[in-house]
Amino acid sequence: MSDAIVGTDGLARCPWGAEPEIYRVYHDREWGRPVHGDDAVFERLTLEAFQSGLSWLTVLRKRQAFRDAFAGFAIEKVAAYSDDDVVRLLGNADIIRNRAKIEAAIVNAQVARDLDGSVSELVWSFQPDHPRSRPRTFAEIPSTTPESTALAKRLKKLGFRFVGPTTCYAMMQAIGMVDDHLVDCHRSGAIT
């Protein structure tokens, strides 16, 4: 038995992606589709860090405000943010105003900028060697994996912050490194 939910449009979806509409659009058009490129991967990593301890719906509703506040997640621009920018961001009611997470985003941009290579390539190097079968139920979806744990350990060693194994796994799902759409869901992430 699958946990997939059939919507009013007749399409089966993962239960979290059925409602509200902002979730449905994100589920159908973005979640689990491969994302490459340093700024794009940095955005997903940053948003997952801001989500830590909160609802993804909260982050998703504030996503455009985050993009505006963090210069479209351009690593070079965010890496140049100063203490004045931290104060500006703490005063921005349109984003999640958590000093530790704001400072982590800036530090993470600096680390990403200074990497010997691409942050996107680094993250994708932790893609599982063999994809597992798509889950039938929500309960079959792990919150961490050996790969997400190894990725978190590597990122922390490099100086990244707010990158625990659960955060890393959520990012891996979001950027299509793993396909956790339920087997009966109309979507599947074509992992590349």
Rosetta silent file (secondary structure, phi, psi, omega in degrees, C-alpha in Angstrom):
SEQUENCE: MSDAIVGTDGLARCPWGAEPEIYRVYHDREWGRPVHGDDAVFERLTLEAFQSGLSWLTVLRKRQAFRDAFAGFAIEKVAAYSDDDVVRLLGNADIIRNRAKIEAAIVNAQVARDLDGSVSELVWSFQPDHPRSRPRTFAEIPSTTPESTALAKRLKKLGFRFVGPTTCYAMMQAIGMVDDHLVDCHRSGAIT
SCORE:     score description
SCORE:     0.000 S_00000001
   1 L     0.000  134.011 -178.861    0.000    0.000    0.000 S_00000001
   2 L  -100.307  153.046  175.723    1.335    3.412   -0.965 S_00000001
   3 L   -88.170    0.742 -177.704    0.966    6.693    0.887 S_00000001
   4 L   -57.313  145.400 -179.776    0.543    8.580   -2.405 S_00000001
   5 E  -114.308  130.587  177.475   -2.397   10.980   -2.491 S_00000001
   6 E   -89.289  122.817 -178.428   -4.492   11.493   -5.615 S_00000001
   7 L   -83.662  177.054  179.332   -5.262   15.152   -6.104 S_00000001
   8 L   -63.917  -17.864  177.603   -8.306   16.806   -7.654 S_00000001
   9 L   -86.984    0.430  178.263   -6.365   16.801  -10.941 S_00000001
  10 L    84.849    1.596 -179.169   -6.250   12.988  -10.833 S_00000001
  11 L   -95.887  135.459  175.980   -2.470   12.823  -10.311 S_00000001
  12 E   -81.950  137.234 -178.942   -0.943   10.784   -7.496 S_00000001
  13 E  -136.369  161.326  169.118    1.639   12.673   -5.422 S_00000001
  14 L   -58.086  144.048 -173.001    3.819   12.223   -2.403 S_00000001
  15 H   -58.662  -36.025 -179.561    1.622   13.165    0.600 S_00000001
  16 H   -70.047  -22.347 -174.732    3.617   16.271    1.481 S_00000001
  17 H   -95.840   10.382 -176.654    3.337   17.554   -2.111 S_00000001
  18 L   -85.261  -41.135 -177.168   -0.435   17.454   -2.464 S_00000001
  19 L  -150.567  151.287   -5.715   -1.462   20.673   -0.675 S_00000001
  20 L   -73.821 -177.625 -174.981   -1.209   23.648   -0.468 S_00000001
  21 H   -56.566  -39.409 -178.708   -0.628   24.789   -4.042 S_00000001
  22 H   -60.468  -36.626  174.658    2.882   26.137   -3.320 S_00000001
  23 H   -67.716  -44.505 -177.851    3.886   22.614   -2.214 S_00000001
  24 H   -59.995  -44.721  179.514    2.205   21.025   -5.234 S_00000001
  25 H   -64.633  -45.843  178.935    4.046   23.305   -7.658 S_00000001
  26 H   -61.306  -46.000  179.660    7.384   22.747   -5.890 S_00000001
  27 H   -59.789  -47.695 -173.853    6.795   18.975   -5.792 S_00000001
  28 H   -75.327  -33.950 -171.251    5.766   18.730   -9.444 S_00000001
  29 H  -105.025  -17.902 -169.130    8.249   21.118  -11.017 S_00000001
  30 L  -134.090  -51.840 -171.086   11.340   21.140   -8.864 S_00000001
  31 L   -60.944  125.773  178.022   11.840   18.707   -5.972 S_00000001
  32 L    88.262    0.131  176.266   13.954   15.763   -6.989 S_00000001
  33 L   -93.032  140.110 -176.737   15.026   17.173  -10.349 S_00000001
  34 L   -58.025  131.474  177.599   18.777   17.422  -10.884 S_00000001
  35 L  -123.395  124.532  177.378   20.253   20.792   -9.962 S_00000001
  36 L  -126.987  164.572 -179.712   23.830   21.639  -10.920 S_00000001
  37 L   106.383  137.191 -173.212   25.834   24.844  -10.739 S_00000001
  38 H   -60.237  -49.530 -177.778   27.533   26.423   -7.776 S_00000001
  39 H   -65.782  -38.592 -179.797   25.047   29.213   -7.049 S_00000001
  40 H   -66.373  -42.785  178.134   22.040   26.897   -7.499 S_00000001
  41 H   -68.929  -38.825  176.567   23.455   24.253   -5.152 S_00000001
  42 H   -60.093  -41.089  177.451   24.478   26.980   -2.686 S_00000001
  43 H   -58.736  -49.189 -177.069   20.876   28.258   -2.704 S_00000001
  44 H   -63.495  -41.427  179.198   19.475   24.814   -1.891 S_00000001
  45 H   -63.724  -42.086  179.952   22.045   24.223    0.843 S_00000001
  46 H   -65.200  -46.246 -179.669   21.316   27.645    2.359 S_00000001
  47 H   -64.202  -38.943  177.524   17.545   27.190    2.266 S_00000001
  48 H   -64.792  -36.689  177.193   17.800   23.734    3.834 S_00000001
  49 H   -65.609  -41.648  177.648   19.938   25.219    6.618 S_00000001
  50 H   -65.767  -29.545 -179.714   17.341   27.938    7.236 S_00000001
  51 H   -71.190  -25.079 -175.799   14.658   25.237    7.330 S_00000001
  52 L   -46.979  118.463  179.789   16.417   23.400   10.154 S_00000001
  53 L    84.723   -0.663 -178.220   13.933   23.202   13.028 S_00000001
  54 L  -126.722  177.421  175.802   11.160   24.823   11.001 S_00000001
  55 L   -81.241  139.873  175.840    8.587   23.867    8.394 S_00000001
  56 H   -62.467  -30.960  178.704    9.748   23.710    4.768 S_00000001
  57 H   -59.169  -38.736  177.625    6.518   25.548    3.943 S_00000001
  58 H   -59.702  -46.297 -179.564    7.807   28.544    5.916 S_00000001
  59 H   -67.005  -44.863 -177.654   11.001   28.623    3.851 S_00000001
  60 H   -60.305  -39.847  179.212    9.213   28.029    0.572 S_00000001
  61 H   -68.466  -24.084 -178.859    6.840   30.942    1.197 S_00000001
  62 L  -102.069    6.848 -172.127    9.822   33.197    1.915 S_00000001
  63 H   -57.388  -47.182 -179.476   11.996   31.889   -0.925 S_00000001
  64 H   -63.726  -38.092  177.076   11.785   34.962   -3.153 S_00000001
  65 H   -63.888  -38.243  175.051   12.546   37.206   -0.180 S_00000001
  66 H   -62.691  -43.378  179.403   15.583   35.038    0.555 S_00000001
  67 H   -60.839  -42.539  178.940   16.705   35.362   -3.059 S_00000001
  68 H   -65.700  -44.244 -176.192   16.353   39.130   -2.867 S_00000001
  69 H   -69.533  -30.926 -177.002   18.112   39.361    0.507 S_00000001
  70 L  -110.205   37.367  171.488   20.976   37.075   -0.515 S_00000001
  71 H    49.640   42.930  179.882   21.732   38.551   -3.943 S_00000001
  72 H    64.967   18.867 -178.521   20.142   35.660   -5.810 S_00000001
  73 H    62.048   28.975  173.564   22.473   33.340   -3.873 S_00000001
  74 L   -71.138  114.997 -174.034   25.432   34.478   -5.958 S_00000001
  75 H   -54.411  -47.735 -177.638   28.316   33.015   -3.979 S_00000001
  76 H   -59.077  -40.569 -178.345   30.747   35.844   -4.770 S_00000001
  77 H   -71.739  -45.430 -179.074   28.279   38.509   -3.637 S_00000001
  78 H   -66.369  -36.364  179.261   27.167   36.744   -0.439 S_00000001
  79 H   -61.588  -25.458 -179.011   30.804   35.958    0.443 S_00000001
  80 L   -88.599   -0.759  179.830   31.482   39.716    0.443 S_00000001
  81 L   -61.061  146.173 -177.048   28.717   40.470    2.961 S_00000001
  82 L  -113.255 -177.237  174.924   29.858   42.398    6.017 S_00000001
  83 H   -59.478  -34.138  177.105   28.636   42.885    9.576 S_00000001
  84 H   -62.319  -36.406  177.830   26.416   45.675    8.205 S_00000001
  85 H   -68.502  -36.331  176.539   24.750   43.110    5.944 S_00000001
  86 H   -60.892  -45.481  178.506   24.132   40.832    8.929 S_00000001
  87 H   -61.616  -44.654  178.222   22.378   43.732   10.683 S_00000001
  88 H   -58.670  -45.255 -178.439   20.394   44.488    7.506 S_00000001
  89 H   -68.026  -37.038  176.960   19.316   40.842    7.205 S_00000001
  90 H   -64.278  -24.694  178.507   18.364   40.646   10.887 S_00000001
  91 L   -89.947   -1.785 -176.644   16.047   43.595   10.257 S_00000001
  92 L   -89.583  102.182 -177.062   14.407   41.971    7.222 S_00000001
  93 L   -69.843   -9.519 -178.522   11.019   40.650    8.387 S_00000001
  94 L   -83.910  -10.559  177.767   10.518   38.879    5.045 S_00000001
  95 L  -117.802  176.574  174.560   13.156   36.216    5.807 S_00000001
  96 L   -79.766  119.184 -173.437   13.887   33.990    8.783 S_00000001
  97 L   -98.176   79.526  178.998   15.868   36.241   11.111 S_00000001
  98 L  -120.541  113.035 -174.598   18.199   33.864   12.874 S_00000001
  99 H   -55.796  -45.059 -177.338   21.663   35.330   13.426 S_00000001
 100 H   -62.357  -39.690 -179.798   23.444   31.965   13.477 S_00000001
 101 H   -73.102  -37.056  176.503   21.842   30.895   10.191 S_00000001
 102 H   -63.792  -48.340  179.228   22.483   34.264    8.524 S_00000001
 103 H   -63.785  -35.605  177.222   26.123   34.191    9.585 S_00000001
 104 H   -63.316  -41.086  179.363   26.370   30.559    8.448 S_00000001
 105 H   -60.142  -40.540 -179.668   25.091   31.509    4.980 S_00000001
 106 H   -69.874  -46.404  178.031   27.815   34.140    4.677 S_00000001
 107 H   -60.710  -43.236 -179.837   30.558   31.845    5.981 S_00000001
 108 H   -62.285  -37.290  176.347   29.340   29.060    3.685 S_00000001
 109 H   -65.181  -40.072  178.767   29.535   31.417    0.701 S_00000001
 110 H   -64.527  -42.131  178.524   33.092   32.334    1.696 S_00000001
 111 H   -64.783  -44.774  179.574   34.068   28.665    1.995 S_00000001
 112 H   -61.189  -42.293  179.104   32.384   27.867   -1.340 S_00000001
 113 H   -61.201  -38.586 -173.361   34.160   30.794   -3.008 S_00000001
 114 H   -90.248    0.452  179.198   37.534   29.665   -1.673 S_00000001
 115 L   -60.829  149.303  171.437   37.166   25.987   -2.554 S_00000001
 116 L   -87.333   78.874 -175.595   39.730   24.440   -4.829 S_00000001
 117 L   128.688 -167.104 -172.547   37.034   23.489   -7.325 S_00000001
 118 L   -96.785  133.692  175.479   33.280   23.618   -7.605 S_00000001
 119 H   -65.253  -34.799  177.639   30.868   23.303   -4.671 S_00000001
 120 H   -62.851  -47.599  179.335   28.382   21.698   -7.063 S_00000001
 121 H   -64.316  -38.465  177.735   30.906   19.047   -8.119 S_00000001
 122 H   -60.689  -50.521 -178.953   31.900   18.472   -4.497 S_00000001
 123 H   -60.667  -48.816 -177.560   28.292   17.917   -3.404 S_00000001
 124 H   -66.146  -18.483  177.914   27.465   15.691   -6.376 S_00000001
 125 L   -68.009  -11.722  178.907   30.546   13.558   -5.693 S_00000001
 126 L   -98.821    9.544  176.050   28.553   12.132   -2.753 S_00000001
 127 L   -61.190  136.582  178.759   25.719   10.852   -4.955 S_00000001
 128 L   -56.334  142.288  179.927   25.035    7.202   -4.117 S_00000001
 129 L   -64.496  -36.084 -177.856   26.766    4.760   -6.462 S_00000001
 130 L  -129.714  118.142  178.338   23.594    2.731   -6.896 S_00000001
 131 L   -64.833  141.183  176.817   20.138    4.271   -6.685 S_00000001
 132 L   -87.687  167.373  178.083   17.794    2.449   -4.357 S_00000001
 133 L   -63.236  146.701  176.671   14.249    1.550   -5.235 S_00000001
 134 L   -64.029  141.583 -178.478   11.726    4.334   -4.906 S_00000001
 135 L   -69.715  148.606  175.147    9.881    4.135   -1.579 S_00000001
 136 L   -87.573  -34.318 -177.125    6.309    2.862   -1.397 S_00000001
 137 L  -127.852  159.486  178.327    5.506    4.712    1.825 S_00000001
 138 H   -60.186  -34.248 -178.498    6.648    7.874    3.527 S_00000001
 139 H   -64.673  -21.197 -179.796    7.995    5.731    6.400 S_00000001
 140 H   -81.292   -7.377 -177.816   10.532    4.135    4.033 S_00000001
 141 L   -86.700  121.494 -179.196   12.247    7.471    3.370 S_00000001
 142 L   -75.390  160.533  173.736   15.336    7.895    5.538 S_00000001
 143 L   -95.086  -19.744  174.582   16.268   11.162    7.209 S_00000001
 144 L  -144.462  161.758  175.176   19.968   10.443    6.750 S_00000001
 145 L  -139.944  167.141  175.210   22.085    8.051    4.723 S_00000001
 146 H   -56.849  -35.686  179.570   25.744    7.068    4.792 S_00000001
 147 H   -68.805  -41.048  179.838   26.263    9.454    1.858 S_00000001
 148 H   -69.345  -33.440  176.753   24.570   12.398    3.584 S_00000001
 149 H   -67.002  -42.797  178.716   26.587   11.706    6.723 S_00000001
 150 H   -66.616  -40.252  178.090   29.829   11.609    4.715 S_00000001
 151 H   -63.113  -45.763  179.217   28.870   14.794    2.850 S_00000001
 152 H   -59.496  -43.447 -179.930   28.082   16.602    6.110 S_00000001
 153 H   -61.598  -43.704  179.987   31.399   15.492    7.581 S_00000001
 154 H   -65.782  -45.657 -179.637   33.312   16.729    4.510 S_00000001
 155 H   -62.559  -42.897  178.266   31.496   20.063    4.385 S_00000001
 156 H   -62.144  -40.603  179.407   32.066   20.662    8.108 S_00000001
 157 H   -61.405  -33.588  179.038   35.766   19.826    7.711 S_00000001
 158 H   -77.616  -15.555  179.147   35.963   22.476    4.997 S_00000001
 159 L   114.183    0.200  177.129   34.329   25.051    7.314 S_00000001
 160 L   -67.110  151.670  178.728   30.676   24.969    6.261 S_00000001
 161 L  -120.599  158.869  179.749   28.079   25.510    9.002 S_00000001
 162 L    55.507   46.363 -177.767   24.523   24.194    9.516 S_00000001
 163 L  -130.977   54.529  177.523   25.252   21.180    7.331 S_00000001
 164 L   -72.454  171.553 -178.023   24.330   18.166    9.436 S_00000001
 165 H   -58.497  -35.785  179.274   23.466   14.790    7.885 S_00000001
 166 H   -70.760  -43.888  176.556   19.709   15.486    7.909 S_00000001
 167 H   -60.625  -43.797  179.655   20.135   18.890    6.260 S_00000001
 168 H   -64.518  -38.496  179.710   22.466   17.361    3.692 S_00000001
 169 H   -67.878  -39.892  177.321   20.018   14.561    2.944 S_00000001
 170 H   -60.409  -39.664  177.006   17.155   17.031    2.478 S_00000001
 171 H   -66.399  -41.430  179.133   19.345   18.926    0.018 S_00000001
 172 H   -59.088  -39.843  176.141   20.263   15.669   -1.765 S_00000001
 173 H   -64.616  -48.231 -174.755   16.543   14.982   -2.203 S_00000001
 174 H   -62.898  -37.660 -175.772   15.807   18.516   -3.364 S_00000001
 175 L   -94.061    9.211  173.010   18.592   18.614   -5.975 S_00000001
 176 L    81.318   16.921  176.022   17.815   15.189   -7.408 S_00000001
 177 L   -71.530  -26.268  175.863   20.790   13.230   -6.091 S_00000001
 178 L  -133.371  155.861  179.244   18.296   10.662   -4.803 S_00000001
 179 L  -113.249   98.649  178.899   14.748    9.936   -5.923 S_00000001
 180 L  -105.012   18.639  168.491   12.439    9.806   -2.922 S_00000001
 181 L   -66.833  137.225  179.380    9.220   10.348   -4.851 S_00000001
 182 L   -60.360  151.983 -176.307    6.937    7.513   -3.831 S_00000001
 183 L   -57.096  -32.658  179.907    6.665    4.663   -6.313 S_00000001
 184 L   -90.569   -0.776  178.325    3.040    5.595   -7.082 S_00000001
 185 L   -69.620  143.882  179.747    3.791    9.319   -7.439 S_00000001
 186 L   -69.470  -16.680 -179.542    3.361   10.688  -10.958 S_00000001
 187 L  -102.496  147.702  167.306    6.791   12.309  -10.676 S_00000001
 188 L  -142.932  143.421  179.557   10.142   10.720  -10.533 S_00000001
 189 L   -81.659  114.937  178.010   13.463   12.465  -10.400 S_00000001
 190 L   -76.494   90.840 -174.751   15.470   11.524  -13.457 S_00000001
 191 L   -69.717  129.313  177.708   18.784   11.302  -11.647 S_00000001
 192 L  -128.497    0.000    0.000   21.773   12.219  -13.798 S_00000001
